[in-house]
Structure formats: C-alpha cells, structure tokens
Amino acid sequence: MTATSFPVGEIVAARRPHRKDAARNYDALLTAAREAFAEHGSDASLEDIARRAGVGIGTLYRNFPTRRDLFESVYADEVNALCTAAVEVADREPWQALTAWLDRFAGYMVTKRAVREALNDESEIFQSCRESMYAAGGPLLERAQQAGAARADMDFGDLLRLVAGITATAFDDDAQRDRVLAIALDGVRTGR
C-alpha cells in the first residue's frame, strides 16, 4: 500500500499544481502556513504566510482562494504525511513501527489544533482525512496487538485520544513531551 492509495492522498494530489514552478510555490505556501499556524494559531496572517513562502499575496490567493482552502490543504497535507509515515515504518518490528508512527502523530497534533477550529468535523475533507488516518495507523496497532506487544483491550481510537490528550498539554520543551508520551505508552505496551 502507498500513501496515495488513501483517500487523502488523492485529495492532496488533485489540489497540487502540475507545473513545477507552481508546485514549488504551493509547497512553500503549505510549509509557511504550517509554521505560521503552529506559532500563531488559526489567526495567522495570510500576508505573513506569503512572505514566509517567498511569494506575493496574489500567488497565495491563486492557490488558496479562501482561508478555509488553505486550512483544508494544510490539514490534508499533514494527514497525507502521516499516511506516508505509516507506510514507511510498516516493515519495522511491530512495537517500533507503532511508536515511530505515534511520534509523528504527536507532531501532527500541533497543526491539527491550529486548524481544527476552522474545519467542521463533518466536512468532506475532515472525514476523508479521518478515514485515511485510521486506515494507515490502525493496522500498526493491530499488528502490535497480534504480536503481544500492545494491550488487546484498546482500539485505535483509544490510542489516538491518549496521544492527543497528552499533546494538548503545554510542555517546557519537546524532550519533556517525548518523555511524558513514553511514560503513557508504557501503559499500552505489554511484555516489556
């Protein structure tokens, strides 16, 4: 399975321009928006995003006619990266594959919090992203459970809520966040 075989992969591919220079600008805008949303939340300035990307505001609006289009594209791109990460770690030992993916998921939660308020949980893009994330990450938990490395009395939704709850807390630095996440995951792991 590849990341583009998930519904969100198709959405990302359809939105991304085909011309190389336009695709470069599009990617630069997504990166700049992701950084700006992480720093300033959903109120980040579009002018600042364009400046960070090294393009004019017209280029931003040509790619993302509305602020919502930008939020959706950043969100879909992040979920697509999560799906790609699941594919990349799938051949590791089951517990290592799961925890490597969860580490990437924890990083994704920063962007999700920033754009979540701008997206409706029932929007088509949100539903496609959720389906893709479950299809990509769920098998990693199932494999760890089948190997006896993860608790069998939890489902993937439980695990995501655990990690999301931890990442919603303010930490002194990334090292502290990683330490607290590792402590929580010790409660998920069996056969230590």
Order of alpha helices (4+ residues) and beta strands (2+ residues): alpha-alpha-alpha-alpha-alpha-alpha-alpha-alpha-alpha
